[in-house]
């Protein structure tokens, strides 16, 4: 069963929304620029309902995801502001004014999982086509691109040994109670007190006392973990895998040392990596690397992909250019990068970076100098969009969030173009009316 499209009986005697709003509004014009039929056809596999009521319309989900990342909103905010804003309802394909939310805010999580990375890449590809129709970029602009990497912060607390150990103990105790396991001791009073004391000792620079309390806390967590591990046979087979995973992560946290590689920085997010960026304010960032590809002249995002494992920047260039070619249907011929990509060569692509001397003309030098224009674009994605913090779970969540941030940035760029055009038309009409009054 496909998505629902029927009109209710109460809508037969109501005025359509488009008869009550300004049709020159930038959001209405943006909705007309997007090919919703193509999006619906590409997303239809994710919206099939095998039984029960029909699935939600693909345009509603796509429109809500667009609005969420264009205006930096949470799942709840975008759904409830949709109820209050008639222009948002027109953007998502509503014919008549609606007074109830189209979906539950929590269901956006399930729709993102259904779409996956390939599904949200279709949303990004459609923003590129809409930008071409709006005149933001030319079809040939994608042949010359700028590629750079940044880091996308994960929604985790700053990792400390005491906090990680206490979180492990809390989860083990809760899991034991959920599965009916009887623990010898749960240390519900002693362990939180030790965690607080460790923080106080560290603040006071009493490191001997801090290390002693940390050893005590580590031994308490180890006792709880071994107690749960001994009783694994009493847990049902369907629930044993999740408990074994929790025990495995607890063992990693208990055994890891300060200088170890591939450390576990969050119990609920094992994919988080520690990236050293050399910044004085934040020397270490617990995030995932993201590769960004924009058009060299206009700065429109034509590719965005998360790169787990903290790879060398040069090793991400081939994947970034491949994604840009797939999403825009144009193969890049020139890629301008920074010094982090030095020494990388791609077949059929001219790669330029600062520091090149041989064969660099004045025009090429100016083109290389314009590479830094991607830096403010990244800043806007973090300040005006949702790239600054990722709340989605797992490596798949990282990939989905990165692509949607690129789509939101493109929508803001298109809306800015449409607002300027609308303001220019209004100014021209105002000047014309003033001139007519003077002549009269």
C-alpha positions, 0 to 999 in steps of 0.5 A: 500500500502506497502513501495516502493522497485522498482528500477528506470530506471536510475539505470540499467547501474550504478555500485552498491555501494558495488562494490565501497566501502570497504566491511570490513568497520565496518558500512557495517559489522554492516549492515550485522549483523542486521536482517532487514527483522525481523525489517521490519516485526515488523514495517510494521504496522506503514508503511502502506499507505492507499492512495497516494504514497507508504510509505518509506522503514522501513529500511531507517527510522530504519537506519536513527534513528540508525545513528542519535543516534549512532553519536549524530546528529539532524534530519537535520544533519543525513539526509544531511550527509546521502547524503554525506556518501556512507557507510551510504547509504549502511547501510540503504539498498541503492543499488546505490549511491543517490544524493538526501535526502531519506526523508524530515528531518521534517518527522522523527518526524512523523515516530517516532510518528508512531512507538511509544515506542513499535516500537523503543523497537524493534530497541533496541531489534535488537541491542541486537541480533546484539551484540550477533552475533558480539560477544560483549556479550554472550547469557547467559550474560543477566542473570546477569544485573546491574540496575540504574536510571539517569535523562534526561534533557528536552529542556526547559529554566530555569523556573522563575515566570517572564518568565512563566508569560510572556510566558503565556501572549504571547501565549494568545495574539497570540491565541486571534489574531488567533481566531479573539478575540478583547482584551481590552488590550494586554500589549505588551509594559508593560509586557516585560518591567516588566519581564526584570525589575524583572530579574534586581531587582533579580540580584541586590538583590532588592527583595521588588521591584522584588516582587512588579513588579512580582505582577504587571505582574501577575495581567496583565496576569490575566486580559488578561486570563480573557478577553480571557476566557469571549470570549470562546463562540465565538471560534469554537468548533474545536479550543476551546479545545486547547484554554481551555487547554492554559487557564488551564495551565495559571491558574496553573502558576498564582496560584502556590506558590514556595513551591507547589508540582506538579508545572508547569515548562514549558508552552509547556511541562507540564510533566517536573519534578523538581528532586533534586539530591544533586549536588553542581553545579546543585542542581535541574534538570528539567527532567524525571527519566530514568531506565537503565539496562545493562549486568553486565559484558559487559555493553550492554544496554538491557533495558531503560525506562522513569519513569514519576512521579519521583518514588522511585528507588526501585519501578522501578526495576520490570518494568526494569527487565520485559523490559529486559526479553522481549527485550532479550528473557532471564529472568534475574536471578541476579540484582546488584543495588545501595543503592537506591533500598534497601529493594526491593525483586523480585520473582525469582531474586537475588537482591544485593546492597552495604552494604549487609553483611550476606551470601556475599562471596568474589565473590559476593563482587567483583560482587557488586563492579563492579556495578559502571561500569554502571556510565561511561556508563551513562556518555557516553550516555550523552556525546557521545549520545543524553541522555543529552537533550531531544527535543521530546515533551510529555511523549511519546517523553520521552519514545521514546528518552530514548529507542533510546539513549540505541540503539545508545549506543549499536551501538557504542559499536558494532562498537568499537568491529568491528573496533578493529577486523578490526585493528587486521586483518590489523596488522596481514596482515601487519606483514605477508607481512613484514615477507614474504619480509624478507624471500625473 
